[in-house]
Amino acid sequence: MPFDAHYKPCDALSALGEGFGQVAAPARFPEAALRFRNQRHARRVGLGSLDEGQWRRAFWELLPLPQSLPAPVAMRYHGHQFHHYNPELGDGRGFVLSQLRDSPQGRLLDLGTKGSGRTPWSRSGDGRLTLQGGVREVLATELLEALGVNTSKSLSLFETGERLQRHDEPSPTRSAILVRLSHSHIRFGTFECHAYERNPRRLVRLVEYCAEHLLPEIADEPDLPMALMRAVVRRTAVLTASWMVAGFVHGVLNTDNMSITAESFDYGPYRFLPRYDEQFVAAYFDHNGLYAYGRQPAAVIWNLARLAEALGHIAPSGALSDTIYGFMPTYLKAYRARFLARLGVLPRGEQADEGLIEAVHAFLSGSAVGYERFFFDWYGGMASARRALDGMASVRYDGAAFGAMRRKLRRYEPAHPGRLRHPYFERREPCTLLIDELRQIWHQIVQDDDWSAFERRIEDIRLMGEALFEPSLHGSVEA
């Protein structure tokens, strides 16, 4: 294969040793119709030069990349699912296909699959992914990346020609294989698995692997379990803040869906807020609202406590638990920084009113203004007042709560005045990804095999990301 000069394959996973995963064989599929190729990130990891046939061999036939893992590995893990412990988990329809390093940072990346066939942990599942699920994940990762959230990247989506039976969508439904780039497949539930089995040796090895390959800031720390816990608390607090500012509702915040590197991944019943509502729930089966939008920070803290319990088999549990007190200060600092960046404003001076965010929340809570519409209309603060008041939601910018918010906004100035001339802000409508829009995109695909709406939405999302790009925060785990 003609790899780019900066292609850097590696095999770090094999060094973990036995007990962390099992070799898995990819399924064979009757058809290969490429529906999405992320050339931007393919170039980043040295795969941009692959032609159509080579791309197909790598990401439809699922042949491991040269000089990387000798064979795909399905990972073991357990997890708390809606607060109930499940020891029967593991990669049931995916595996780590290859590992490589990105450019220019040199960070370890996993190429992971979804829908690649049965594994030792498939249980009664067929190991397949629906095409609708693949489409939803591609769009989620694209939008979260555009909004500066640390997320896995959808690299490739092939339709595979099978017909699947599912209870949660009209069946038979079309099938797909997704390949994504992630900075790790080590989950909170990976630690829980080996703690549950009372295997401190594997826990120590797992911590060492994370320090060597995933969390460079702890590599030289004398107490690795404590350092890992502090790093994960800090990184995860920043990730949670970025979800909240983006208006993203994860849907299934179980411990097996949380990465040790604080990267969003594995998108199931996610939603983006139509309007600001702390009670908004993404998953239809979350009957008690455990993972509602406003409860996401509390859910993450609960999950961090489970990670501390698992690490308590190799370090003092009290000290590990104490690190969680660092979550909220980091979260609040990151939330404010990202909120102001999302709004495109800076305080005019050190004495700027700190009540802006609360005033925005108060206004949005009592209005019918769309969440994304508000940030689109008021990007740059008062510099966008005329644009906002002449826009599609102008009649909703009224009342006492709006007046209070506007007075506080006057104490801020545009962070990037030139961006208001970007083509994105010359539009009448913001780019959104609400549930009705997802359904319409899928309807066009399933009814007419029409991919134009899907492709246009990706173009719109990338235009939005170009307009909003914030180097100091974009995809960062630092507050």
Secondary structure, DSSP 8 states (H G I E B T S, - for coil): ----TT-EEE--GGGG-TTSEEE------S--EEEEE-HHHHHHTT-TT--HHHHHHHHTS----TTS-SS-EEE---EEETTEEESS-S-SS--EEEEEE-TTT--EEEEEEES----TT-TT----EEHHHHHHHHHHHHHHHHTT--B-EEEEEEEEEEEE--SSS-SSEEEEEEEEEES---BHHHHHHHHHTT-HHHHHHHHHHIIIII-GGGTT-SSHHHHHHHHHHHHHHHHHHHHHHHTEE-S---GGG-BTT--B---SS-EE-SS--TT--S-TT-TT-TT-GGGHHHHHHHHHHHHHHHHTTTS-HHHHHHGGGGHHHHHHHHHHHHHHHHHTEEESSTT--TTHHHHHHHHHHTS---HHHHHHHTTTGGGGHHHHHTSTTGGGS-SHHHHHHHHHHTTEEES-GGGGGSGGGGSSS-----HHHHHHHHHHHHHH---HHHHHHHHHHHHHHHHH--TTTTT-S--
